[in-house]
Amino acid sequence: MHQNDRHTDGAGASRVPATHSRRPWRRFSRSTDGAAAIEFALLAIPYFVIVFAIIETFVAFAGEQLVANAVDTMARKIRTGNITYALGRPGTDMDRTKFRTAFCGEIAILIKCDASEIATPNKLWLDVRTFTTFSAIPKTVPRTPANTTFGELDTASINYYSPGGPKTVNMLRAYYKWEVITDLVRPYITNVRPTNGTRPNYFLIVETAAFQNEDYP
């Protein structure tokens, strides 16, 4: 005899076994009204832009720290006489090309300098000069034109290599144009941009070391 699956209580009322509630993700996966897909499409673009901007900002900060470390390292070598210029010392004398090559070696883990970049700066500029006093060292980033709200980097005034000898006051300043794609805020917080105020496709890394050379022999 066929047994009925229904159960009855004392009053004779029948009860149907309760089914387990479906999991939310199963309901989402079986949705056929298209609302979930539309919501995802609307949120996906800004979500991924934010994610990639965070990643790009992290890498940019790493690059900025790398340039800072390179400036400190090369400045220390000039200060201690391990790098000299036009002093007739074959073991330590470096011309502009050799110095740029050595600097690029310090940042090679993230920033690549090919032969054309070393010969003719396009992204990396190194300003190495000697001054009579520390107060004579420039404190601002040179722009052209200088007396406007916005201006491009004045590369003609920062492309020097003439460090001094023992006990001289020197400055090593590095400029690097770090290209940005999804970091939408950083380029707008600088006045180093085209004179019409349009958004540049880079942000400028600037690192400086000012020091007095040791009285090395």
DRENTI-708556 format. One record per residue (C-alpha): x, y, z; residue in one letter. Coordinates in steps of 0.1 Angstrom, whole numbers, plus 5000, padded with zeros to 4 digits. Example, Ala and Ser with C-alpha at 12.3 -4.5 7.8 and 13.67 -1.06 7.14 Angstrom:
// DRENTI-708556
512349555078A
513749895071S
***
This chain:
// DRENTI-708556
500050005000M
501350344990H
502350555021Q
501550915020N
504451145029D
502251395046R
502151405083H
499151505104T
499051645139D
496451575165G
493851805148A
494251615116G
495751905097A
498351805072S
501851955071R
504151985041V
507951945050P
509652285050A
512252325022T
515652485029H
515852845018S
518052894988R
521353054993R
521653414981P
524253344955W
522053074940R
519153324938R
521553574922F
522853324897S
519353224886R
518153584883S
516553634849T
515353994852D
518754144842G
518954394871A
521954234886A
523854254853A
522954614848I
524054704884E
527354524879F
527954704846A
527355044862L
529654974892L
532354774874A
534055064856I
534555294886P
535455004908Y
538254884886F
539455244880V
539855284918I
541554944921V
544055024893F
544555374906A
545555234941I
547954994924I
549455264902E
549855504932T
551655234952F
554055174923V
554555544918A
555455594955F
557955304951A
559555474921G
559655804940E
561555634969Q
563855474944L
564855804929V
565355954964A
567655664973N
569655714941A
570056084948V
571356014983D
573755744971T
575155954942M
575356264964A
577356074991R
579855954964K
580356314953I
580656434989R
583356174998T
585356214966G
584355874951N
582956074922I
584856374909T
584756604879Y
587556744859A
590156694886L
592556484865G
591756164885R
591155874861P
589855654889G
587055884901T
586556144874D
583156114857M
581756314828D
578056384824R
577356064804T
579155834829K
577356004858F
573955964842R
574755594834T
575655534870A
572555704883F
570355504859C
571955194873G
570655284908E
567055304896I
567155024870A
564854804891I
561755014881L
563055284858I
564855204826K
567255444808C
568155344773D
571155494754A
569055774739S
567755874774E
571255884788I
572456094758A
569456324755T
567156354785P
563456294778N
562156184812K
565156204836L
567056524842W
569956554866L
571056894879D
574456874895V
576157204903R
578357384928T
577457704946F
579257954968T
576757914997T
573857695006F
571558005004S
572358034967A
570857694959I
567457724940P
564457634961K
561757604935T
561157394904V
561857604874P
558957654850R
558657814816T
557058064814P
557958144849A
555358414858N
552158224850T
549858004869T
550857694849F
554057624831G
556157334817E
559357214833L
562157444822D
564557174812T
567057414797A
567957544832S
568357204849I
570557014825N
573857084842Y
576756864854Y
579557054871S
580156934907P
582857104927G
585956964944G
586956934981P
584957155006K
582657304979T
578957334983V
577057124959N
573557024949M
572256714932L
568656744921R
566856474900A
563656534880Y
561756244866Y
558456244846K
556455944859W
553755854834E
550255804849V
547155634835I
544555584862T
545855814889D
543456094880L
544056324910V
547856354912R
548456544879P
545856804889Y
547656904921I
550757044904T
551357364886N
553957204864V
551757134834R
550957294800P
550257664801T
546657614792N
546057414824G
545257084806T
545956764825R
549456624819P
550056254815N
552656244841Y
553556364876F
556956514883L
559256334908I
561756584923V
564456484948E
567256704961T
570456664981A
572456964992A
575756905008F
579357025013Q
582056805001N
584556655025E
588156785025D
589256475006Y
592856454993P
***
